[in-house]
Amino acid sequence: MPGASRGIGLILLVLLTGVIVGAFLGELLGVLLPQGFWQTFLTHGPTVGLTSPATLDLRFLSLTLGLALKVNLVAVLGVVVAALALRKL
C-alpha cells in the first residue's frame, strides 16, 4: 500500500512546503499582475491567526507571540500540488 510507510512528519513537511511556496507565488503574482479582477481573485483572501501579537509579561520575562496565515487561491493550489506530489512519492 503506497503511503503506509510515510510518517506524519513527512506529510506535514510537504504540506507546509506547499503552503509556503503557494503563498510566495501568490505574493509574486500580486506584484506582477496589473490591478484588476484577476489580481484580486488570485491573491486576496482571509488572514487566519493572531492579527496583533499576544504579549505575556512575567515582570522578569516578556514573551510576544504571533502567527498569521494569509490564505489565497494560489496558496490553496500550492497545497493541492504538494498533496499530489506526495501521492507520487
C-alpha positions as CSV (number, residue, x, y, z in Angstrom):
1,M,0.0,0.0,0.0
2,P,1.7,3.3,-1.1
3,G,1.8,5.8,1.7
4,A,1.5,3.4,4.6
5,S,5.2,3.9,5.4
6,R,5.1,7.7,5.4
7,G,5.2,9.4,8.8
8,I,3.1,12.3,9.8
9,G,6.2,14.5,9.9
10,L,6.8,14.0,6.1
11,I,3.2,14.7,5.3
12,L,3.2,17.9,7.4
13,L,6.5,19.0,5.9
14,V,5.3,18.5,2.3
15,L,2.0,20.3,3.0
16,L,3.8,23.2,4.8
17,T,6.2,23.5,1.9
18,G,3.1,23.7,-0.4
19,V,1.6,26.5,1.7
20,I,4.9,28.4,1.8
21,V,5.6,28.1,-2.0
22,G,1.9,28.9,-2.8
23,A,1.9,32.0,-0.6
24,F,5.2,33.1,-2.1
25,L,3.8,32.7,-5.7
26,G,0.6,34.5,-4.6
27,E,2.6,37.5,-3.4
28,L,4.7,37.4,-6.6
29,L,1.6,37.3,-8.8
30,G,0.2,40.2,-6.8
31,V,3.2,42.3,-7.8
32,L,3.3,41.1,-11.4
33,L,-0.3,41.2,-12.4
34,P,-2.0,44.5,-13.2
35,Q,-4.7,45.9,-10.9
36,G,-8.0,44.2,-11.7
37,F,-10.2,41.3,-11.2
38,W,-7.6,38.5,-11.7
39,Q,-5.1,40.0,-9.3
40,T,-7.8,40.3,-6.6
41,F,-9.2,36.9,-7.3
42,L,-5.8,35.1,-7.2
43,T,-4.0,37.0,-4.4
44,H,-6.6,38.2,-1.8
45,G,-8.1,36.1,0.9
46,P,-8.7,35.9,4.6
47,T,-5.9,36.1,7.2
48,V,-6.2,33.4,9.8
49,G,-4.4,33.7,13.2
50,L,-3.5,36.4,15.6
51,T,-3.6,39.7,13.7
52,S,-2.0,41.5,16.6
53,P,0.7,39.8,18.7
54,A,-0.2,38.4,22.1
55,T,2.2,39.5,24.9
56,L,2.8,37.7,28.1
57,D,4.6,39.9,30.7
58,L,6.0,38.0,33.7
59,R,7.9,41.0,35.1
60,F,11.3,39.2,34.6
61,L,10.5,37.9,31.1
62,S,8.3,39.2,28.4
63,L,7.1,37.0,25.5
64,T,5.5,38.2,22.4
65,L,3.8,35.6,20.2
66,G,2.1,35.9,16.9
67,L,1.1,33.8,14.0
68,A,-0.9,34.6,10.9
69,L,-1.5,32.7,7.7
70,K,-2.6,34.5,4.6
71,V,-4.9,32.2,2.6
72,N,-5.4,32.9,-1.1
73,L,-6.3,30.8,-4.1
74,V,-2.6,30.4,-5.1
75,A,-1.7,29.1,-1.7
76,V,-4.5,26.6,-1.8
77,L,-3.3,25.5,-5.3
78,G,0.2,25.1,-3.7
79,V,-1.2,22.7,-1.1
80,V,-3.0,20.7,-3.8
81,V,0.1,20.4,-5.9
82,A,2.1,19.3,-2.8
83,A,-0.5,16.7,-1.9
84,L,-0.4,15.4,-5.5
85,A,3.4,15.3,-5.3
86,L,3.2,13.4,-2.0
87,R,1.0,10.8,-3.6
88,K,3.6,10.2,-6.3
89,L,6.4,9.7,-3.7
